[in-house]
Protein backbone atom coordinates (compact mmCIF):
# COMPACT_ATOMS: atom_id res chain seq x y z
CA UNK A 1 0.00 0.00 0.00
CA UNK A 2 2.84 2.43 0.81
CA UNK A 3 4.43 1.67 -2.53
CA UNK A 4 1.18 2.45 -4.32
CA UNK A 5 0.78 5.81 -2.58
CA UNK A 6 4.40 6.65 -3.28
CA UNK A 7 3.95 5.96 -6.98
CA UNK A 8 0.94 8.25 -7.15
CA UNK A 9 2.90 11.02 -5.45
CA UNK A 10 5.73 10.81 -7.98
CA UNK A 11 3.32 10.92 -10.93
CA UNK A 12 1.56 13.93 -9.47
CA UNK A 13 4.86 15.77 -9.18
CA UNK A 14 6.51 14.83 -12.46
CA UNK A 15 3.63 14.05 -14.82
CA UNK A 16 3.07 10.92 -16.81
CA UNK A 17 6.17 9.40 -18.39
CA UNK A 18 6.60 9.70 -22.13
CA UNK A 19 6.20 6.52 -24.16
CA UNK A 20 9.43 4.81 -25.07
CA UNK A 21 10.45 3.82 -28.58
CA UNK A 22 8.31 1.22 -30.31
CA UNK A 23 9.59 -2.28 -29.59
CA UNK A 24 11.32 -4.00 -32.44
CA UNK A 25 9.56 -7.08 -33.75
CA UNK A 26 11.38 -9.61 -35.84
CA UNK A 27 8.96 -12.11 -37.27
CA UNK A 28 10.08 -15.47 -38.61
CA UNK A 29 9.52 -15.99 -42.29
CA UNK A 30 6.13 -17.27 -43.40
CA UNK A 31 6.64 -20.29 -45.62
CA UNK A 32 3.85 -20.85 -48.14
CA UNK A 33 3.01 -23.72 -50.48
CA UNK A 34 -0.01 -25.03 -52.35
CA UNK A 35 -1.34 -28.60 -52.50
CA UNK A 36 -2.47 -30.16 -55.77
CA UNK A 37 -6.12 -29.60 -54.83
CA UNK A 38 -5.59 -25.85 -54.46
CA UNK A 39 -5.39 -25.73 -50.65
CA UNK A 40 -2.76 -23.16 -49.66
CA UNK A 41 -0.57 -23.89 -46.65
CA UNK A 42 1.25 -21.28 -44.54
CA UNK A 43 3.74 -22.06 -41.77
CA UNK A 44 5.34 -19.84 -39.12
CA UNK A 45 7.88 -21.47 -36.82
CA UNK A 46 7.81 -20.22 -33.22
CA UNK A 47 9.83 -22.60 -31.10
CA UNK A 48 9.86 -20.88 -27.71
CA UNK A 49 6.95 -22.95 -26.36
CA UNK A 50 5.80 -26.47 -27.35
CA UNK A 51 2.40 -25.33 -28.67
CA UNK A 52 0.95 -25.31 -32.18
CA UNK A 53 -2.14 -23.49 -33.40
CA UNK A 54 -3.66 -24.58 -36.70
CA UNK A 55 -6.46 -22.76 -38.50
CA UNK A 56 -8.42 -23.77 -41.57
CA UNK A 57 -9.43 -20.40 -43.02
CA UNK A 58 -12.20 -20.22 -45.61
CA UNK A 59 -12.66 -17.01 -47.63
CA UNK A 60 -16.35 -16.44 -46.97
CA UNK A 61 -18.65 -15.58 -44.11
CA UNK A 62 -21.87 -13.69 -43.56
CA UNK A 63 -21.08 -11.62 -46.66
CA UNK A 64 -22.09 -14.60 -48.80
CA UNK A 65 -25.54 -15.05 -47.25
CA UNK A 66 -28.74 -13.07 -47.80
CA UNK A 67 -30.92 -11.24 -45.29
CA UNK A 68 -33.41 -14.11 -45.47
CA UNK A 69 -30.63 -16.53 -44.48
CA UNK A 70 -28.82 -14.23 -42.04
CA UNK A 71 -26.86 -16.32 -39.56
CA UNK A 72 -26.47 -19.28 -41.93
CA UNK A 73 -22.69 -18.97 -42.30
CA UNK A 74 -22.15 -18.93 -38.54
CA UNK A 75 -24.64 -21.75 -37.88
CA UNK A 76 -22.93 -23.89 -40.52
CA UNK A 77 -19.46 -23.27 -39.11
CA UNK A 78 -20.63 -23.80 -35.53
CA UNK A 79 -22.23 -27.14 -36.48
CA UNK A 80 -18.95 -28.58 -37.75
CA UNK A 81 -17.94 -29.66 -34.24
CA UNK A 82 -21.38 -31.11 -33.46
CA UNK A 83 -20.87 -34.49 -35.11
CA UNK A 84 -19.07 -36.28 -37.95
CA UNK A 85 -19.38 -39.66 -39.65
CA UNK A 86 -17.26 -41.26 -36.90
CA UNK A 87 -17.56 -38.90 -33.90
CA UNK A 88 -20.46 -37.41 -31.97
CA UNK A 89 -20.33 -33.88 -30.55
CA UNK A 90 -19.53 -35.37 -27.15
CA UNK A 91 -16.72 -37.51 -28.53
CA UNK A 92 -15.17 -34.53 -30.33
CA UNK A 93 -15.21 -32.48 -27.13
CA UNK A 94 -13.87 -35.33 -25.00
CA UNK A 95 -11.05 -36.23 -27.41
CA UNK A 96 -9.85 -32.63 -27.65
CA UNK A 97 -10.06 -32.24 -23.89
CA UNK A 98 -8.07 -35.46 -23.42
CA UNK A 99 -5.33 -33.97 -25.61
CA UNK A 100 -5.30 -30.84 -23.45
CA UNK A 101 -6.27 -28.76 -26.46
CA UNK A 102 -9.14 -26.66 -27.73
CA UNK A 103 -11.13 -26.54 -30.96
CA UNK A 104 -13.37 -23.72 -32.12
CA UNK A 105 -15.31 -22.97 -35.27
CA UNK A 106 -17.41 -20.03 -36.40
CA UNK A 107 -17.94 -17.37 -39.03
CA UNK A 108 -17.64 -13.60 -39.10
CA UNK A 109 -18.54 -11.22 -41.89
CA UNK A 110 -15.43 -11.84 -44.02
CA UNK A 111 -14.45 -15.44 -43.36
CA UNK A 112 -15.15 -18.75 -41.64
CA UNK A 113 -12.63 -20.78 -39.68
CA UNK A 114 -11.89 -23.87 -37.63
CA UNK A 115 -9.03 -23.49 -35.16
CA UNK A 116 -7.28 -26.03 -32.97
CA UNK A 117 -4.51 -25.41 -30.40
CA UNK A 118 -2.58 -28.21 -28.75
CA UNK A 119 0.88 -29.11 -27.49
CA UNK A 120 3.15 -30.09 -30.35
CA UNK A 121 3.48 -33.71 -29.25
CA UNK A 122 -0.31 -34.15 -29.63
CA UNK A 123 -0.60 -32.43 -33.00
CA UNK A 124 -1.05 -35.60 -35.04
CA UNK A 125 -4.18 -36.59 -33.08
CA UNK A 126 -5.49 -33.02 -33.15
CA UNK A 127 -5.04 -32.80 -36.92
CA UNK A 128 -7.11 -35.95 -37.33
CA UNK A 129 -9.96 -34.30 -35.42
CA UNK A 130 -9.60 -31.01 -37.31
CA UNK A 131 -9.77 -32.80 -40.66
CA UNK A 132 -12.72 -34.90 -39.54
CA UNK A 133 -14.88 -31.95 -38.50
CA UNK A 134 -13.93 -30.01 -41.64
CA UNK A 135 -14.42 -32.80 -44.18
CA UNK A 136 -16.97 -35.18 -42.64
CA UNK A 137 -19.64 -33.23 -40.74
CA UNK A 138 -23.09 -34.83 -40.54
CA UNK A 139 -25.05 -31.87 -39.11
CA UNK A 140 -27.25 -33.92 -36.74
CA UNK A 141 -30.80 -32.58 -36.58
CA UNK A 142 -30.95 -32.68 -32.78
CA UNK A 143 -27.72 -30.68 -32.50
CA UNK A 144 -28.98 -28.12 -35.02
CA UNK A 145 -32.26 -27.75 -33.13
CA UNK A 146 -30.35 -27.17 -29.89
CA UNK A 147 -27.96 -24.65 -31.46
CA UNK A 148 -30.81 -22.74 -33.11
CA UNK A 149 -32.70 -22.62 -29.83
CA UNK A 150 -29.65 -21.21 -28.05
CA UNK A 151 -29.08 -18.60 -30.78
CA UNK A 152 -32.74 -17.52 -30.78
CA UNK A 153 -32.83 -17.26 -26.98
CA UNK A 154 -29.66 -15.18 -26.99
CA UNK A 155 -30.92 -12.87 -29.73
CA UNK A 156 -34.31 -12.43 -28.03
CA UNK A 157 -32.54 -11.19 -24.91
CA UNK A 158 -30.06 -9.03 -26.83
CA UNK A 159 -32.87 -7.22 -28.63
CA UNK A 160 -33.81 -5.69 -25.28
CA UNK A 161 -30.29 -4.22 -24.82
CA UNK A 162 -29.63 -0.69 -26.16
CA UNK A 163 -26.03 -1.33 -27.25
CA UNK A 164 -26.89 -4.47 -29.18
CA UNK A 165 -29.96 -2.87 -30.75
CA UNK A 166 -27.84 0.01 -32.00
CA UNK A 167 -25.44 -2.32 -33.83
CA UNK A 168 -28.32 -4.46 -35.08
CA UNK A 169 -30.10 -1.48 -36.63
CA UNK A 170 -26.90 0.10 -37.97
CA UNK A 171 -25.97 -3.06 -39.89
CA UNK A 172 -28.97 -2.53 -42.16
CA UNK A 173 -29.98 1.12 -41.83
CA UNK A 174 -26.52 2.66 -42.13
CA UNK A 175 -24.30 -0.02 -43.65
CA UNK A 176 -26.66 -1.78 -46.06
CA UNK A 177 -25.61 -5.19 -44.76
CA UNK A 178 -27.53 -7.50 -42.42
CA UNK A 179 -26.97 -8.79 -38.87
CA UNK A 180 -24.25 -11.41 -39.22
CA UNK A 181 -25.67 -13.37 -36.29
CA UNK A 182 -29.09 -13.56 -37.89
CA UNK A 183 -32.57 -12.26 -37.18
CA UNK A 184 -35.30 -14.08 -35.29
CA UNK A 185 -37.09 -14.78 -38.57
CA UNK A 186 -34.00 -15.94 -40.45
CA UNK A 187 -32.77 -18.20 -37.64
CA UNK A 188 -36.17 -19.86 -37.36
CA UNK A 189 -36.24 -20.42 -41.12
CA UNK A 190 -32.82 -22.09 -41.37
CA UNK A 191 -33.20 -25.85 -41.65
CA UNK A 192 -30.76 -28.68 -42.06
CA UNK A 193 -31.07 -28.63 -45.88
CA UNK A 194 -29.88 -25.00 -45.95
CA UNK A 195 -26.94 -25.79 -43.69
CA UNK A 196 -25.90 -28.78 -45.79
CA UNK A 197 -26.32 -26.75 -48.98
CA UNK A 198 -24.20 -23.90 -47.65
CA UNK A 199 -21.47 -26.33 -46.60
CA UNK A 200 -21.41 -28.12 -49.95
CA UNK A 201 -21.35 -24.85 -51.83
CA UNK A 202 -18.56 -23.12 -49.92
CA UNK A 203 -16.37 -25.63 -48.06
CA UNK A 204 -13.88 -26.43 -50.81
CA UNK A 205 -10.06 -26.56 -50.87
CA UNK A 206 -9.52 -23.99 -53.63
CA UNK A 207 -9.12 -20.57 -52.03
CA UNK A 208 -8.89 -22.04 -48.51
CA UNK A 209 -5.78 -21.72 -46.34
CA UNK A 210 -4.34 -24.01 -43.70
CA UNK A 211 -2.21 -21.94 -41.32
CA UNK A 212 0.28 -23.43 -38.85
CA UNK A 213 2.04 -21.39 -36.15
CA UNK A 214 4.22 -22.60 -33.32
CA UNK A 215 6.51 -25.51 -32.53
CA UNK A 216 6.55 -27.08 -35.99
CA UNK A 217 8.76 -26.91 -39.06
CA UNK A 218 7.75 -26.57 -42.68
CA UNK A 219 8.32 -30.22 -43.58
CA UNK A 220 6.13 -31.44 -40.70
CA UNK A 221 3.37 -28.98 -41.54
CA UNK A 222 3.34 -29.91 -45.23
CA UNK A 223 3.27 -33.58 -44.29
CA UNK A 224 0.22 -33.07 -42.05
CA UNK A 225 -1.49 -30.89 -44.66
CA UNK A 226 -1.06 -33.54 -47.37
CA UNK A 227 -1.93 -36.42 -45.05
CA UNK A 228 -5.17 -34.98 -43.75
CA UNK A 229 -6.32 -32.60 -46.49
CA UNK A 230 -4.54 -33.77 -49.66
CA UNK A 231 -7.51 -35.88 -50.83
CA UNK A 232 -10.04 -33.09 -50.28
CA UNK A 233 -11.32 -32.67 -53.83
CA UNK A 234 -14.69 -30.89 -53.70
CA UNK A 235 -15.13 -28.08 -56.23
CA UNK A 236 -17.29 -25.00 -55.62
CA UNK A 237 -20.75 -24.98 -57.18
CA UNK A 238 -20.46 -21.30 -57.97
CA UNK A 239 -17.84 -18.57 -57.73
CA UNK A 240 -18.31 -16.24 -54.80
CA UNK A 241 -17.98 -12.54 -55.63
CA UNK A 242 -16.32 -10.58 -52.86
CA UNK A 243 -17.69 -7.20 -51.86
CA UNK A 244 -20.85 -7.67 -53.91
CA UNK A 245 -23.26 -5.86 -51.59
CA UNK A 246 -24.54 -2.70 -53.29
CA UNK A 247 -23.51 0.50 -51.60
CA UNK A 248 -26.21 3.06 -51.01
CA UNK A 249 -23.94 6.00 -51.71
CA UNK A 250 -24.96 9.29 -50.20
CA UNK A 251 -23.83 12.77 -51.08
CA UNK A 252 -20.70 14.12 -49.46
CA UNK A 253 -21.48 16.24 -46.42
CA UNK A 254 -19.61 19.09 -44.82
CA UNK A 255 -18.78 19.44 -41.16
CA UNK A 256 -21.93 21.54 -40.74
CA UNK A 257 -24.00 18.49 -41.68
CA UNK A 258 -22.07 15.83 -39.83
CA UNK A 259 -25.02 13.48 -39.24
CA UNK A 260 -27.00 12.95 -42.43
CA UNK A 261 -29.78 11.18 -40.55
CA UNK A 262 -30.85 10.65 -36.97
CA UNK A 263 -32.74 7.49 -36.07
CA UNK A 264 -34.25 6.85 -32.65
CA UNK A 265 -35.12 3.33 -31.51
CA UNK A 266 -37.61 4.04 -28.74
CA UNK A 267 -37.10 1.57 -25.90
CA UNK A 268 -39.38 2.72 -23.06
CA UNK A 269 -38.16 2.18 -19.49
CA UNK A 270 -34.68 1.22 -20.67
CA UNK A 271 -32.08 1.64 -17.96
CA UNK A 272 -29.66 3.39 -20.29
CA UNK A 273 -29.42 4.84 -23.77
CA UNK A 274 -26.95 3.85 -26.46
CA UNK A 275 -25.47 6.58 -28.67
CA UNK A 276 -23.65 5.69 -31.89
CA UNK A 277 -22.41 7.45 -35.00
CA UNK A 278 -22.10 5.09 -37.97
CA UNK A 279 -20.63 5.60 -41.44
CA UNK A 280 -19.68 3.28 -44.27
CA UNK A 281 -16.29 4.41 -45.56
CA UNK A 282 -15.10 3.71 -49.13
CA UNK A 283 -11.56 3.10 -48.00
CA UNK A 284 -10.69 1.05 -51.08
CA UNK A 285 -9.70 -2.57 -51.43
CA UNK A 286 -7.54 -3.36 -48.42
CA UNK A 287 -5.38 -5.57 -50.58
CA UNK A 288 -4.58 -2.58 -52.77
CA UNK A 289 -3.71 -3.54 -56.31
CA UNK A 290 -3.14 -7.16 -55.33
CA UNK A 291 0.62 -6.84 -55.94
CA UNK A 292 1.79 -6.52 -52.37
CA UNK A 293 0.84 -3.04 -51.18
CA UNK A 294 -2.27 -2.67 -49.00
CA UNK A 295 -4.56 0.33 -49.18
CA UNK A 296 -2.50 3.16 -47.57
CA UNK A 297 -5.56 4.70 -45.91
CA UNK A 298 -5.74 1.64 -43.65
CA UNK A 299 -2.92 3.04 -41.51
CA UNK A 300 -4.37 6.56 -41.41
CA UNK A 301 -7.71 5.10 -40.33
CA UNK A 302 -6.09 2.91 -37.67
CA UNK A 303 -4.19 5.78 -36.04
CA UNK A 304 -7.24 8.04 -36.29
CA UNK A 305 -9.29 5.42 -34.50
CA UNK A 306 -6.71 5.02 -31.75
CA UNK A 307 -6.76 8.78 -31.25
CA UNK A 308 -10.54 9.13 -31.29
CA UNK A 309 -11.82 6.07 -29.49
CA UNK A 310 -9.21 3.32 -29.31
CA UNK A 311 -8.61 3.13 -25.59
CA UNK A 312 -8.94 4.69 -22.16
CA UNK A 313 -6.89 7.77 -23.07
CA UNK A 314 -8.66 8.37 -26.38
CA UNK A 315 -10.54 11.59 -26.97
CA UNK A 316 -14.06 10.16 -26.70
CA UNK A 317 -13.35 8.43 -23.42
CA UNK A 318 -11.56 11.51 -22.08
CA UNK A 319 -14.45 13.84 -22.92
CA UNK A 320 -17.39 11.59 -22.10
CA UNK A 321 -16.18 9.52 -19.17
CA UNK A 322 -13.21 11.20 -17.53
CA UNK A 323 -14.15 14.87 -17.83
CA UNK A 324 -17.94 14.68 -17.62
CA UNK A 325 -18.71 11.34 -15.99
CA UNK A 326 -21.48 10.62 -18.51
CA UNK A 327 -20.56 7.00 -19.20
CA UNK A 328 -18.42 4.13 -18.04
CA UNK A 329 -16.67 4.18 -21.39
CA UNK A 330 -16.75 5.44 -24.96
CA UNK A 331 -14.91 4.24 -28.04
CA UNK A 332 -14.82 3.81 -31.78
CA UNK A 333 -13.81 1.18 -34.29
CA UNK A 334 -13.46 0.27 -37.95
CA UNK A 335 -14.98 -2.97 -39.16
CA UNK A 336 -12.88 -3.90 -42.18
CA UNK A 337 -14.47 -5.20 -45.33
CA UNK A 338 -12.94 -6.34 -48.62
CA UNK A 339 -13.69 -3.11 -50.48
CA UNK A 340 -14.55 -0.63 -47.70
CA UNK A 341 -14.88 -0.24 -43.94
CA UNK A 342 -17.59 0.33 -41.36
CA UNK A 343 -16.81 3.15 -38.96
CA UNK A 344 -18.75 3.51 -35.71
CA UNK A 345 -18.56 5.09 -32.29
CA UNK A 346 -20.20 3.59 -29.22
CA UNK A 347 -21.16 4.61 -25.72
CA UNK A 348 -23.96 4.12 -23.22
CA UNK A 349 -25.25 6.79 -20.90
CA UNK A 350 -28.27 7.88 -18.88
CA UNK A 351 -31.30 8.54 -21.03
CA UNK A 352 -31.25 12.15 -19.86
CA UNK A 353 -27.74 12.74 -21.18
CA UNK A 354 -28.06 10.98 -24.56
CA UNK A 355 -28.38 14.25 -26.57
CA UNK A 356 -25.38 15.77 -24.78
CA UNK A 357 -23.27 12.69 -25.49
CA UNK A 358 -24.36 12.79 -29.13
CA UNK A 359 -23.17 16.40 -29.35
CA UNK A 360 -19.80 15.49 -27.85
CA UNK A 361 -19.28 12.59 -30.25
CA UNK A 362 -20.03 14.74 -33.29
CA UNK A 363 -17.86 17.58 -31.98
CA UNK A 364 -14.87 15.26 -31.56
CA UNK A 365 -15.24 13.88 -35.08
CA UNK A 366 -15.50 17.42 -36.45
CA UNK A 367 -12.40 18.44 -34.45
CA UNK A 368 -10.35 15.71 -36.12
CA UNK A 369 -11.20 17.17 -39.52
CA UNK A 370 -10.85 20.85 -38.69
CA UNK A 371 -8.00 21.23 -36.19
CA UNK A 372 -4.77 22.47 -37.72
CA UNK A 373 -2.45 20.06 -35.95
CA UNK A 374 -2.25 17.31 -33.34
CA UNK A 375 0.43 17.60 -30.70
CA UNK A 376 3.05 14.89 -30.71
CA UNK A 377 2.49 14.48 -26.96
CA UNK A 378 -1.00 13.20 -27.80
CA UNK A 379 -0.38 11.44 -31.10
CA UNK A 380 2.73 9.46 -30.20
CA UNK A 381 1.14 7.61 -27.24
CA UNK A 382 -1.85 6.68 -29.39
CA UNK A 383 0.49 5.18 -31.98
CA UNK A 384 2.23 3.29 -29.18
CA UNK A 385 -1.10 1.74 -28.22
CA UNK A 386 -1.31 0.24 -31.70
CA UNK A 387 2.29 -0.91 -32.00
CA UNK A 388 2.40 -2.25 -28.46
CA UNK A 389 -0.86 -4.14 -28.92
CA UNK A 390 0.39 -5.64 -32.16
CA UNK A 391 3.67 -6.75 -30.58
CA UNK A 392 1.79 -8.42 -27.71
CA UNK A 393 -0.74 -10.11 -29.98
CA UNK A 394 1.85 -11.96 -32.05
CA UNK A 395 3.64 -13.31 -28.99
CA UNK A 396 1.17 -16.21 -28.94
CA UNK A 397 0.64 -18.85 -31.61
CA UNK A 398 -3.06 -17.96 -31.69
CA UNK A 399 -2.25 -14.30 -32.21
CA UNK A 400 0.12 -15.12 -35.06
CA UNK A 401 -2.49 -17.25 -36.76
CA UNK A 402 -5.13 -14.55 -36.40
CA UNK A 403 -2.80 -11.89 -37.78
CA UNK A 404 -2.06 -14.02 -40.82
CA UNK A 405 -5.74 -14.83 -41.25
CA UNK A 406 -6.58 -11.12 -41.36
CA UNK A 407 -3.97 -10.51 -44.05
CA UNK A 408 -5.00 -13.47 -46.16
CA UNK A 409 -8.67 -12.56 -45.89
CA UNK A 410 -8.05 -9.23 -47.60
CA UNK A 411 -5.46 -10.41 -50.11
CA UNK A 412 -2.53 -8.77 -48.32
CA UNK A 413 0.83 -10.62 -48.38
CA UNK A 414 2.13 -12.04 -45.12
CA UNK A 415 5.24 -9.86 -45.39
CA UNK A 416 3.12 -6.84 -44.45
CA UNK A 417 3.37 -7.90 -40.79
CA UNK A 418 6.99 -6.77 -40.81
CA UNK A 419 5.98 -3.30 -42.02
CA UNK A 420 3.13 -2.66 -39.61
CA UNK A 421 5.00 -0.75 -36.91
CA UNK A 422 6.92 1.48 -39.29
CA UNK A 423 3.80 2.38 -41.25
CA UNK A 424 1.87 3.21 -38.09
CA UNK A 425 4.70 5.46 -36.90
CA UNK A 426 4.81 7.19 -40.30
CA UNK A 427 1.18 8.41 -40.15
CA UNK A 428 1.08 12.20 -39.79
CA UNK A 429 -1.53 14.48 -38.29
CA UNK A 430 -2.12 15.88 -41.78
CA UNK A 431 -3.09 12.43 -43.02
CA UNK A 432 -5.50 12.00 -40.12
CA UNK A 433 -6.97 15.43 -40.79
CA UNK A 434 -7.44 14.67 -44.48
CA UNK A 435 -8.98 11.26 -43.85
CA UNK A 436 -11.47 12.56 -41.30
CA UNK A 437 -12.53 15.46 -43.50
CA UNK A 438 -12.98 13.28 -46.55
CA UNK A 439 -14.52 10.13 -45.10
CA UNK A 440 -16.24 10.62 -41.75
CA UNK A 441 -18.95 13.18 -42.50
CA UNK A 442 -22.41 12.18 -43.70
CA UNK A 443 -23.00 9.28 -41.32
CA UNK A 444 -25.97 8.38 -39.16
CA UNK A 445 -26.61 9.18 -35.52
CA UNK A 446 -28.38 6.25 -33.85
CA UNK A 447 -29.83 6.60 -30.35
CA UNK A 448 -31.54 3.69 -28.60
CA UNK A 449 -33.32 4.49 -25.36
CA UNK A 450 -36.41 5.96 -23.70
CA UNK A 451 -37.28 8.68 -26.20
CA UNK A 452 -39.78 10.40 -23.92
CA UNK A 453 -36.96 11.18 -21.48
CA UNK A 454 -34.58 12.88 -23.95
CA UNK A 455 -36.95 14.05 -26.69
CA UNK A 456 -37.08 17.72 -25.66
CA UNK A 457 -33.34 18.08 -25.09
CA UNK A 458 -32.61 16.40 -28.44
CA UNK A 459 -34.85 18.94 -30.18
CA UNK A 460 -33.00 21.81 -28.48
CA UNK A 461 -29.54 20.53 -29.36
CA UNK A 462 -30.45 19.49 -32.92
CA UNK A 463 -33.14 22.03 -33.89
CA UNK A 464 -32.92 21.38 -37.62
CA UNK A 465 -33.04 17.60 -37.39
CA UNK A 466 -36.08 15.50 -38.16
CA UNK A 467 -35.33 12.19 -36.48
CA UNK A 468 -36.88 8.95 -37.59
CA UNK A 469 -38.46 7.35 -34.52
CA UNK A 470 -39.08 3.60 -34.49
CA UNK A 471 -40.67 1.90 -31.47
CA UNK A 472 -38.44 -1.04 -30.51
CA UNK A 473 -41.50 -3.26 -30.14
CA UNK A 474 -42.39 -2.59 -33.80
CA UNK A 475 -38.89 -2.87 -35.25
CA UNK A 476 -38.78 -4.73 -38.57
CA UNK A 477 -35.13 -4.98 -39.48
CA UNK A 478 -35.92 -6.04 -43.05
CA UNK A 479 -37.82 -2.77 -43.67
CA UNK A 480 -34.81 -0.55 -42.91
CA UNK A 481 -32.84 -1.26 -46.07
Buried (B, 14 or more C-beta within 10 A) or exposed (E): EEEEEEEEEEEEEEEEEEBEEBEEBEBEEBBBBEBEBBBBBBBBBBEEEBBBBBBBBBBBBBBBBEBBBBBBBBBBBBBBBBBBEEBBBEEBBEBBEEBEBBBBBBBBBBBBBBBBBBBBEBBBBBBBBBBBBBBEBBBBEEBBEEBBEEBBEEBEEBBEBBBBBBBBBBBBBBBBBBBBBBBBEBBEBBEBEBBBBBBEBBBBBBBBBBBBBBBBEBEBBBBBBBEBBBEBEBEBEEEEEBEEBEEEEEEEBEBEEBBBBBBBBBBEEBEBBBBBBBBBBEBBBBBBEEEEEBBBBBBBBBBBBBBBBBBEBBBBBBBBBEEBEBBEBBBBBBBBBBBBBBBBBBBBBBBBBBBBBBBBBBEBBBBBBEEEEBEEEBBBBBBBBBBBEBBEEBEBBBBBBBBBBBBBBBBBBBEBBEBBBEBBBBBEBEBBBBBBBEBBBBBBBBBBBBBEBBBEBBEEBBEEEEBBEBEBEEBEBEEBB
